[in-house]
Amino acid sequence: DEAIVAPTVTIAGQSATVSGSGTSYTAAYTVQASQVTSLDGKAAGVSVVFADIAGNSGTPVTSLTGGGTVTIDLTPPTLPSVTIASDNGADTTRANAGDTITLTIVASEAIKTPTVTIARKAATVSGSGSSYTAAYTVVAGDDTGRVSLTVAFADIAGNVGTTLTSTTSSTSRVDIDLTAPTLSSVQIASSNAASSVRANVGDTITVTFAANEPITSPTVAIAGRTATVTDAGDTDPSTFTASYVIVASEVSEGTASISIAFRDLASNPGVTVTSVTDASAVTIDLTAPTLTTVTMSSDNAGYASRANTGDKITVVIKSN
């Protein structure tokens, strides 16, 4: 090693500021976008022209003898893919208290850990490079409706990307729903040919009900027996019918009871309904009637036990 005079150095094609003495020097260049635009995405070159104090010129150096290269990066990153989903067991586009909403983030290049909010709350972020996830668990009192989000991010060179406030897919969304559903209409009827308010063996009792919002398949009992639940026939996810065919050994006589347990698509449970919303009712009657009184008489003017031409004979029947 020998002392040299201050070398002439260029970095990324631009003159560098040199400091030092003897055998040790440093050269620095502060990147200016307007000066190195053509080098965006490329490694910064170096050139060192030097001579010793006797004036002997060394061979110019244009490559590094150690250490890593430095890449010029002037381009802000983008997020080509940001999707959102809930872990709600019934519907991943809905979230209830306790459900976790997750953003999946894919960047156009390696970025620093982004700062993310979900439903206006700070999310927990994990990941590295160009792939991250951000998660937030819903609590009671959070804003309901469409979930808001923000993703603030920058690449490893410090270029700041445009803060994202929506997913990159119009079909990727989550709504927070913390409100329990209700049943706005509940009616009951029998298929009995003589009377829709009576039911005998083989008759079908049907409960028709409608909720104030879409609900998942409810669990219904009629007369204490599990009913078969189907769509009401209108493809409306808030209307259903439940039916039960009477088997004598399974039911007791009297007013048919009902029980409807239900949840909305966000899994909020409604209060189990055990009554109708109108005056409808069905009485289960399995007992054959008997006649307690059967009498006959005539309107004959002389004798009620005699009848002549023109007399009316009347039979009076009374059942139990």
C-alpha positions in Angstrom: 0.0 0.0 0.0 1.2 3.5 -0.7 -0.3 6.9 -0.4 -2.2 8.3 -3.3 -3.5 11.8 -4.2 -7.3 12.3 -3.9 -8.8 10.1 -6.6 -11.5 11.2 -9.1 -14.5 9.1 -8.5 -17.9 8.7 -10.3 -20.8 6.8 -8.9 -23.7 6.0 -11.2 -22.1 8.2 -13.8 -22.1 11.2 -11.6 -19.2 13.0 -9.9 -18.7 11.9 -6.3 -17.5 14.0 -3.3 -14.2 12.5 -2.1 -12.7 12.8 1.3 -9.7 11.1 3.0 -5.9 11.1 2.7 -3.0 8.8 2.3 -4.1 5.3 1.5 -7.7 5.7 2.6 -10.5 7.6 0.9 -14.3 7.6 0.7 -16.4 8.9 -2.2 -20.1 9.7 -1.8 -22.9 10.6 -4.2 -26.4 11.6 -3.2 -28.8 10.2 -5.8 -30.8 12.8 -7.7 -33.7 11.3 -9.7 -33.2 13.6 -12.7 -29.5 12.6 -13.0 -29.9 8.8 -13.0 -33.4 8.1 -14.5 -31.8 5.9 -17.2 -30.3 3.7 -14.5 -33.6 3.0 -12.7 -33.5 -0.7 -11.8 -29.8 -1.1 -12.6 -26.7 -1.4 -10.5 -24.9 1.8 -9.8 -21.5 1.7 -11.7 -18.3 3.1 -10.2 -15.1 4.6 -11.7 -12.0 5.4 -9.7 -9.1 7.3 -11.4 -6.1 7.6 -9.2 -2.3 8.3 -9.0 0.4 8.0 -6.3 2.0 11.1 -4.9 4.9 10.6 -7.3 2.5 11.1 -10.2 2.3 7.5 -11.3 -1.2 6.7 -12.6 -2.9 3.6 -11.4 -5.1 1.5 -13.7 -8.6 3.0 -13.4 -10.9 0.8 -11.4 -14.5 0.2 -12.7 -15.5 -2.8 -10.6 -15.7 -3.6 -6.9 -13.2 -5.7 -5.0 -15.7 -6.7 -2.3 -19.1 -6.0 -0.8 -22.5 -5.9 -2.6 -23.7 -3.9 -5.4 -26.2 -1.0 -5.1 -29.2 -0.9 -7.3 -30.7 2.4 -8.3 -34.5 2.2 -7.5 -36.6 5.2 -8.3 -39.9 3.5 -8.9 -42.6 3.3 -6.2 -44.0 -0.2 -5.5 -47.6 -1.2 -6.3 -49.9 -3.8 -4.8 -51.3 -5.8 -7.7 -53.2 -8.1 -5.5 -55.0 -7.3 -2.2 -57.9 -9.5 -1.1 -60.0 -9.7 2.0 -61.8 -12.6 3.7 -63.4 -13.5 7.1 -63.0 -16.8 8.9 -66.8 -16.9 9.6 -67.9 -20.5 9.3 -71.1 -19.6 7.4 -70.0 -16.9 5.0 -66.4 -15.6 4.4 -67.9 -12.3 3.2 -69.4 -11.6 6.6 -67.9 -11.1 10.0 -69.3 -11.3 13.5 -67.7 -10.6 16.9 -64.8 -13.0 17.3 -64.3 -13.6 13.6 -60.9 -12.7 12.2 -60.7 -10.6 9.0 -57.6 -11.2 6.9 -56.0 -9.1 4.2 -53.7 -11.0 1.8 -51.2 -8.5 0.2 -49.0 -9.2 -2.8 -46.6 -6.3 -3.8 -44.9 -5.8 -7.2 -41.5 -6.0 -5.4 -40.0 -6.5 -2.0 -41.5 -4.0 0.5 -41.0 -3.1 4.1 -43.6 -4.4 6.5 -46.7 -2.3 5.6 -48.9 -0.5 8.0 -52.5 -1.8 7.8 -55.8 -0.9 9.3 -59.0 -3.0 9.0 -62.3 -1.6 10.1 -60.3 1.5 11.3 -58.3 -0.6 13.7 -54.6 -1.4 13.6 -54.1 -4.9 12.1 -51.4 -7.5 12.9 -49.1 -7.8 10.0 -46.9 -10.8 9.1 -44.9 -11.8 6.1 -41.8 -10.7 4.2 -40.5 -9.7 0.8 -43.5 -9.1 -1.5 -46.0 -11.2 0.4 -47.8 -10.2 3.6 -51.0 -10.9 5.5 -52.8 -8.5 7.9 -55.4 -9.7 10.4 -57.9 -8.1 12.8 -60.4 -9.8 15.1 -63.8 -8.2 15.2 -65.1 -7.1 18.6 -68.6 -5.8 19.7 -68.8 -2.1 19.0 -66.9 -2.1 15.8 -68.4 -0.3 12.8 -70.9 -2.4 11.0 -71.3 -2.6 7.2 -68.6 -2.8 4.6 -65.2 -3.2 6.1 -62.8 -0.3 5.5 -59.1 -0.8 5.0 -55.8 1.1 4.5 -52.5 -0.3 3.4 -49.5 2.1 3.6 -46.3 0.7 2.2 -42.8 1.5 0.8 -40.2 -0.6 -1.0 -36.8 -1.4 0.6 -35.3 1.6 -1.2 -37.8 3.8 0.6 -40.0 4.6 -2.4 -43.5 5.2 -1.0 -46.4 3.5 -2.7 -49.9 5.0 -3.0 -51.8 4.1 0.1 -54.4 1.5 -0.8 -58.0 1.9 0.5 -59.8 -0.9 -1.3 -59.2 -4.5 -2.5 -58.0 -5.1 -6.0 -61.1 -7.2 -6.8 -64.7 -5.9 -6.7 -65.9 -9.3 -5.5 -63.5 -9.4 -2.5 -65.2 -7.8 0.4 -66.4 -8.3 4.0 -69.3 -6.8 5.9 -69.4 -6.7 9.7 -72.8 -7.7 11.0 -73.3 -7.6 14.8 -77.1 -7.5 14.8 -79.2 -10.6 15.6 -81.9 -11.4 13.1 -85.6 -11.6 13.9 -88.6 -13.4 12.4 -91.1 -10.8 11.1 -93.7 -13.4 10.2 -94.6 -16.9 11.6 -97.7 -18.8 10.6 -99.0 -22.3 11.1 -101.5 -24.4 9.3 -102.6 -28.0 8.7 -103.3 -29.9 5.5 -106.4 -31.5 7.1 -109.1 -31.5 4.4 -111.9 -30.5 6.8 -110.1 -27.8 8.8 -106.7 -26.1 8.5 -106.7 -25.5 12.2 -107.0 -29.2 13.1 -104.6 -32.1 12.5 -105.0 -35.9 12.6 -102.7 -38.8 11.8 -101.2 -38.4 8.4 -101.9 -34.7 8.2 -99.0 -32.3 7.5 -98.5 -29.3 9.8 -96.6 -26.5 8.0 -95.0 -23.5 9.6 -94.2 -20.7 7.2 -91.8 -17.9 8.4 -89.9 -15.0 7.2 -86.8 -13.3 8.7 -85.8 -9.6 8.4 -82.6 -10.6 6.6 -81.1 -13.7 5.0 -80.6 -16.5 7.4 -79.0 -19.9 7.3 -81.0 -23.1 7.3 -82.9 -22.9 10.6 -83.7 -25.8 13.0 -87.5 -26.2 13.5 -89.6 -28.4 15.8 -93.3 -28.9 15.4 -95.3 -30.6 18.1 -91.9 -31.4 19.7 -90.7 -33.3 16.6 -88.0 -32.3 14.1 -89.5 -30.7 11.1 -88.3 -30.8 7.5 -87.1 -27.3 6.5 -87.1 -26.1 2.9 -87.0 -22.8 1.0 -90.4 -21.2 0.7 -90.3 -21.6 -3.0 -89.3 -18.1 -3.9 -85.5 -18.5 -3.7 -85.5 -15.7 -1.0 -82.9 -16.7 1.6 -85.1 -15.1 4.3 -88.2 -17.2 3.8 -88.7 -20.8 4.7 -91.3 -23.5 5.3 -91.1 -26.3 7.9 -93.3 -29.3 7.8 -94.1 -32.4 9.9 -96.4 -35.3 9.1 -98.3 -36.5 12.2 -97.5 -39.9 13.6 -99.8 -40.9 16.4 -97.1 -42.4 18.6 -94.9 -39.3 18.3 -97.2 -36.5 19.4 -99.7 -35.5 22.1 -103.1 -34.0 21.5 -103.6 -30.3 22.0 -102.2 -27.2 20.4 -99.2 -27.9 18.2 -96.1 -26.3 19.7 -93.3 -24.7 17.5 -89.7 -23.9 18.0 -87.5 -22.1 15.4 -83.7 -21.7 16.1 -81.9 -19.6 13.5 -78.8 -17.5 12.6 -78.0 -14.9 10.0 -75.3 -15.3 7.5 -72.8 -13.7 9.9 -73.7 -16.3 12.5 -75.5 -13.9 14.8 -78.1 -16.1 16.6 -81.7 -14.9 16.7 -83.8 -15.5 19.8 -85.5 -18.9 19.4 -89.1 -18.3 18.4 -91.9 -20.4 20.0 -95.0 -18.6 18.9 -96.7 -17.3 15.7 -97.0 -13.7 14.8 -100.7 -13.9 13.9 -103.7 -15.7 15.3 -103.0 -19.0 13.5 -103.0 -22.3 15.5 -103.3 -26.0 14.9 -104.9 -28.4 17.3 -103.8 -32.0 17.2 -106.8 -34.3 17.6 -106.3 -38.0 17.4 -109.4 -39.2 19.3 -112.5 -40.5 17.4 -115.7 -38.8 18.3 -118.7 -40.5 20.0 -122.4 -39.6 20.1 -123.6 -39.1 23.6 -127.2 -38.5 22.6 -129.3 -39.6 19.7 -133.1 -39.0 20.1 -136.1 -39.1 17.7 -139.5 -37.4 17.8 -142.4 -36.4 15.6 -144.3 -33.1 15.4 -147.6 -35.0 15.2 -150.1 -32.9 17.1 -151.4 -35.8 19.1 -148.4 -38.0 19.8 -144.7 -37.3 19.4 -144.2 -41.0 19.0 -146.5 -41.2 16.0 -146.1 -39.8 12.6 -148.7 -39.4 9.8 -148.6 -38.0 6.4 -147.1 -34.5 6.5 -145.6 -34.9 10.0 -141.9 -34.1 10.4 -139.7 -36.6 12.2 -136.6 -35.1 13.9 -133.5 -36.8 15.1 -131.4 -34.9 17.6 -127.7 -35.9 17.7 -125.2 -34.7 20.3 -121.5 -35.6 20.2 -118.8 -35.5 22.9 
